[in-house]
């Protein structure tokens, strides 16, 4: 008995020391014990040391001046960028002329027939209703302008994405090289790279299309590479045994096997391109985005909604059509050529009939003005909900309390920490959830923010992101649990999530400002609304995909519904939950930046100010800091495959 008693105290520390997480914490503590006194002795200030910053204002301003001075004379602009610009303008104009020539009837019939051939009658009726709604709202011409811009931008994004995806999918070395490039393209806020694009191409359609390509090409590249890398090895070996060349294997085996991923990439590229429609309007792109942006400038919620609804309808229709095409990629019957011929003939007949009847343009008498009733409803909500609500206090009070009790303490706490402690916290979190490479990447990204000289505003932005992410996760997980446990709730939520996920980010800002005023709280509220659908979808899917055998086993042991959720579903859905956290962080960061337009301040304001004033240095430095912030948050919130596979 004495032997057992003596050995027990030694067993716990021994087992604990063998734990990988404890090893990591001990190593971090050892490194901190050596490095922190040195850093504190050399740079005693709590904020980032001035001696460790690099001022990029002069070189970036010089580069901006050189571009402006040589844009009309240098061969690079005359014989390369000039040709690219002309090609984009000609392509967009050609598509726009074709759409106008087909008339509203021809375009509507074309959309309906394509949806019918891909997904059936129900989606065809939905597509017809969507196009007719665009006309009824008085937005037919802006819709065609946006559609022409999106067709060219999506085609260019697909070409660029497929080429990058082929390079990454066929070469591991190229995949590692392209990954940080694609990360930067996707995390960099649009406002940051709008400025250099405008400097090179000027205001207008070419800059809008190319900015959209930069933003929308990465999903196509990633999914193309994923499809090529995940091709069935046995099929590839069988094809190779027939003596085929590498090119033949690519065309006859790899690409057909990756068809589902390619269609999913097309779907995501379309969604990303449409989300850029409003932002592209800032640099001169006409269409629905311009209408939304003008409505934002005048705080006209009704006009913004009238232009935002067609964007949502286009996004939902294209999402459903491409999603149905992807679902049919596993071997479903493909439409016969004769069917497509009949569909094309129907489009031609509708277009010719419209021309003969003089009805190519949508009739003005068939429009419905929703701006006035929407503005009246918003005015009523503002008058009755902004302040003076019994007990609750009103939305203005909510915004003030959220700022005072959440945003300010988090910001002050982060900014009050010594700079080396922030790096230490980042290193600890990243290493615990990943590898030493993950921790090194996260620390270098955070340190780069200090080197750029924007340490204080970056921590302000980080505080807004953390607060908005916390609210998003609480609401998202609660909603997803309800949707995962009830098919009826999921069906009810799906159209709501579709609308929220496809509504342009700018549209959120208008009612949020009307209800919450101007400041950091409305920026966080808009970020929550934008990020919530992705968190709900990913979490719901993860909970629903838990092994039914595990659920049945727990049920047979007498587990209650709450016990099943806590002890079975949530642990088994851990990868999906972590992915939901990761996506929530990325999406919140994107909208918090745009929140600079409504008083969010920090890096978002610097980015918007740089574009508005043509200040390349301010805009690019803030944009680069946001990329570093996004990279750090991505590494801290997304475990590596090695870490996830081996457990703690």
Secondary structure, DSSP 8 states (H G I E B T S, - for coil): -HHHHHHHHHHHHHHHHTSHHHHHHHHHHHHHHHHHHHHHHH---SS--GGG----HHHHHHHHHHHHHHTTT-HHIIIIIHHHHHHHHHHHHHHHHHHHHHHHHHHHHHHHHHHHHHH-HHHHHHHHHHHHHHHHTT-HHHHHHHHHHHHHHHHHHHHHHHHHHHHHHH-HHHHHHHHHHHHHHHHS-HHHHHHHHHHHH-SSHHHHHHHHHHHHHHHHHHHHHHHHHTS-HHHHHHHHHTT--HHHHIIIIIHHHTHHHHHHHHHHHHHHHHHTHHHHHTTT--SHHHHHHHHHHTT-HHHHHHHHHHHHHHHHHHHHHHHHHHHGGGT-----HHHHHHHHHHHHHHHHHHHHTT-SS--GGG----HHHHHHHHHHHHHHHSS--TTT--HHHHHHHHIIIIIHHHHHHHHHS-HHHHHHHHHHHHHHHS-HHHHHHHHHHHHHHHHTT-HHHHHHHHHHHHHHHHHHHHHHHHHHHHHHT-HHHHHHHHHHHHHHHHS-HHHHHHHHHHHH-SSHHHHHHHHHHHHHHHHHHHHHHHHHTS-HHHHHHHHHTT--HHHHIIIIIHHHTHHHHHHHHHHHHHHHHHHHHHGGGGT--HHHHHHHHHHHHT-HHHHHHHHHHHHHHHHHHHHHHS--HHHHHH--
